[in-house]
């Protein structure tokens, strides 16, 4: 049987056994609709309430500020569309960055068609947005600023607390896409002055198809999915009880183990980067060298087409990627790499390795050995 080494944890993670065990009864024994008034429905509602509390404890807010969704993209949509539409009497200007997830960028394009104005901020060559640029872009009509916590491709961490405090001082709502940050960064929405935050369970060893959105109680926002009274009339549809239970269990585990998990990933990352940079020529590390997710490695190997590289890595059981799973079918260069000033021909040579809990130093040695061998072979052809 072929050895498999999975290093694409920014795309998705597996479901931990502890999380699955919490979910299983809600598929079979505890299957009641949480909107029902009888005991089977009440036990489902209690499970949702517990998960809501687990999420709020993890990010430093109150239970009433958590809304469950079908994932990060829906949470991003609900945050931007819901806040913008509900507050258009105050202004029509939104600020974001050029390196956001498509869940943000495509939603901004949709809002532009509705008459909103959007400013897309540049980032520097490490992927950082500078707070002076954010502040400079603000107009009297600015109602919402959205900056991702951690970039899904290059791993760069943004100065979220500084931006949040600046927004709060100016009375502007601040949203952050924290899909990649949960479990990797300590987050406190109150301390960081965050008004809205998106997250997705499958990025921190929970199930796919379920996410959450934090929106501060003082923020007015509209529903984008109508039809029922679930989630305080903000997100219609019968609740995905097993998924929500899994999200709650996963985020509690992630928060509990965050420091030991991050230390492990950081050490593995540094070991991997050092070995790769030492043994492969004409290579660049993309993203900020220190202000980055602990398990993120994004490199450009000059002259090596990443498509061929990924196929040859897969042949030896290494599962890596070229960037965001949401744009893997595109022939265009990554918008993130373009935004940090990378030439198109170089961006097509970029490999993303994202580490997780199951990875070991032996895995890194195996990856680097095969990466060196494959790069040398491709450069000879």
RAFENRA-V938585 format. One line per field, one symbol per residue. phi: phi as a letter, one per 40 degrees, with the letter a starting at -180 (. if undefined). Layout:
phi: ???
This chain:
phi: .ccbbcbbcccabcccdccdcccdcccbcbccccccccccccccccccccccccccccbgbcdccbbcbcicccccccccccccccbcccibbbbabcbcccdccccccccccchcbbbbccbccbgcccccccccccbcccbabbbccacccbgccccccccccccccbgbcbbbcbdccdgbbcbbccccfccaabaacccbgbccgaaabcbddcccabcbbbhabcffgbachdcccdccccdcccccccccbcccccccccccccccdcccccbbcfbbccgccbcadcbcbbbbbdgbccdccccccccbgbbbabicccbccccccdccccccgccdccccbcbbbbcacccbccccdcccdcccccccccccc
